[in-house]
Amino acid sequence: MLGTKYSVPLRALYLDKDGQEKPIIMGSYGIGPARIAAAAIEQNHDKDGIIWPKSIAPFDVEVLPLNMKDQKTVEIAEKLYGDLSEAGIEVLIDDRDERAGVKFKDADLIGIPLHVIIGEKNLKEGLIEIKDRRTKEAVKMKVEEVAEKIKEMIKD
């Protein structure tokens, strides 16, 4: 935060609501990974956390197996993780033994662009949910179609 240190001597001014000249308050973002990330987060967040732009996201997809005690859930999550990784897609898997609500909250906070939600209820119907972090729109798809759909979505 530079305040008015440079704007006053440079006469970098704006007019306030009463038409009075005031010096602008300055901040500085030099070039560097930390500052690029800070600027991106400043521009891409909501009340739930970060929303990484796809171009600089640390991962493309976060896989959320909701019940790590359910063997079918774990197997499908691990297979999807492997398929996506082999396709060159950066994948984060939340394999913690935590409640679904904790995983959802943390996934939003971290802000990976796509969330793949694998829950027992949907699996009974042969479905997995894909959620866009930015729009919060979610679609349910057949388990066997998810990897190809994600590959298409990542290309966009």
C-alpha positions in Angstrom: 0.0 0.0 0.0 1.6 3.2 -1.2 -1.1 5.6 0.0 -0.6 9.0 -1.5 3.2 9.0 -1.3 3.6 9.2 -5.1 0.2 10.6 -6.2 0.7 13.9 -4.3 4.0 14.8 -6.0 2.8 13.6 -9.3 -0.5 15.4 -8.9 -2.4 12.2 -9.8 -5.8 13.4 -8.7 -9.5 12.6 -9.0 -12.7 14.6 -8.4 -14.7 13.5 -5.4 -18.5 13.6 -5.2 -18.4 17.3 -4.4 -16.1 18.1 -7.3 -13.0 18.5 -5.1 -9.6 17.3 -6.2 -8.2 14.5 -4.1 -5.0 12.5 -4.5 -5.5 8.9 -5.6 -4.6 6.2 -3.2 -2.0 3.8 -4.7 -1.1 0.2 -4.4 1.7 -1.6 -6.1 1.8 -5.0 -7.7 5.3 -5.8 -9.0 5.7 -8.8 -11.3 6.1 -12.1 -9.5 4.1 -15.2 -8.8 2.9 -14.2 -5.4 1.7 -10.8 -6.6 0.1 -12.3 -9.7 -1.8 -14.8 -7.5 -2.8 -12.0 -5.1 -4.1 -9.8 -7.9 -6.0 -12.8 -9.4 -7.6 -13.6 -6.1 -8.5 -10.0 -5.5 -10.4 -10.0 -8.8 -11.8 -13.6 -8.6 -13.5 -14.5 -5.4 -16.9 -14.6 -3.7 -18.1 -15.0 -0.2 -17.1 -18.7 -0.2 -13.5 -18.2 -1.2 -11.2 -18.1 -4.2 -12.4 -18.8 -7.8 -9.2 -19.4 -9.7 -9.2 -18.5 -13.4 -8.6 -21.6 -15.4 -5.4 -20.3 -16.9 -3.6 -20.0 -13.5 -5.5 -22.5 -11.3 -3.1 -24.8 -9.4 -5.3 -27.7 -10.4 -8.0 -28.1 -13.2 -10.3 -30.4 -11.2 -11.0 -31.4 -7.6 -12.4 -34.8 -7.1 -14.6 -35.0 -3.9 -15.4 -38.6 -2.9 -17.9 -37.9 -0.1 -17.7 -41.2 1.9 -14.2 -42.6 2.1 -15.6 -45.6 3.9 -17.7 -46.7 0.9 -15.5 -48.9 -1.3 -17.4 -48.1 -4.5 -17.0 -44.4 -4.0 -13.3 -44.8 -3.4 -12.8 -47.1 -6.4 -14.6 -44.7 -8.8 -12.8 -41.7 -7.4 -9.4 -43.3 -7.7 -10.2 -44.5 -11.3 -11.3 -41.1 -12.3 -8.3 -39.5 -10.7 -6.0 -41.9 -12.7 -7.8 -41.4 -16.0 -7.7 -37.6 -15.7 -4.1 -37.6 -14.6 -3.1 -39.8 -17.5 -4.8 -37.4 -19.9 -2.5 -34.6 -18.5 -5.2 -32.9 -16.4 -4.1 -31.6 -13.1 -6.3 -33.3 -10.4 -6.6 -32.8 -6.7 -8.5 -35.5 -4.8 -9.9 -34.8 -1.3 -9.4 -38.3 0.2 -9.8 -37.1 3.8 -12.2 -38.9 6.0 -14.3 -35.7 6.6 -18.0 -34.9 6.4 -19.4 -33.9 3.0 -20.1 -30.4 4.2 -16.5 -29.9 5.3 -15.3 -31.1 1.9 -17.7 -28.8 0.0 -16.7 -25.8 2.1 -13.0 -26.4 1.7 -13.4 -27.0 -2.1 -15.1 -23.7 -2.5 -12.5 -22.0 -0.3 -9.6 -23.4 -2.4 -11.4 -22.5 -5.6 -10.4 -25.2 -8.2 -12.5 -24.5 -11.3 -14.3 -27.8 -11.5 -15.5 -30.0 -8.6 -16.4 -33.6 -9.3 -18.7 -34.9 -6.5 -18.9 -38.6 -6.0 -21.6 -39.5 -3.5 -23.4 -42.7 -2.7 -26.9 -41.3 -3.5 -26.0 -40.4 -7.0 -23.9 -43.5 -7.5 -27.0 -45.7 -6.9 -28.3 -44.1 -10.1 -24.9 -44.5 -11.8 -24.3 -40.7 -11.7 -21.6 -38.3 -10.7 -22.0 -34.5 -10.3 -19.7 -32.0 -12.0 -19.9 -28.5 -10.5 -18.5 -25.3 -12.0 -16.9 -23.3 -9.1 -17.5 -19.9 -10.8 -21.2 -20.3 -11.8 -22.1 -23.0 -9.2 -24.0 -24.7 -12.0 -24.0 -28.5 -11.5 -24.7 -31.3 -13.9 -25.2 -35.0 -13.2 -23.6 -37.5 -15.7 -23.2 -41.2 -16.1 -20.1 -42.4 -14.3 -18.5 -43.7 -17.6 -19.0 -40.4 -19.4 -17.5 -38.1 -16.7 -13.8 -38.3 -17.7 -14.5 -37.5 -21.4 -16.8 -34.6 -20.4 -14.1 -33.1 -18.1 -11.5 -33.4 -20.9 -13.8 -31.4 -23.2 -14.5 -28.8 -20.5 -10.8 -28.3 -19.8 -10.1 -27.6 -23.4 -12.5 -24.7 -23.5 
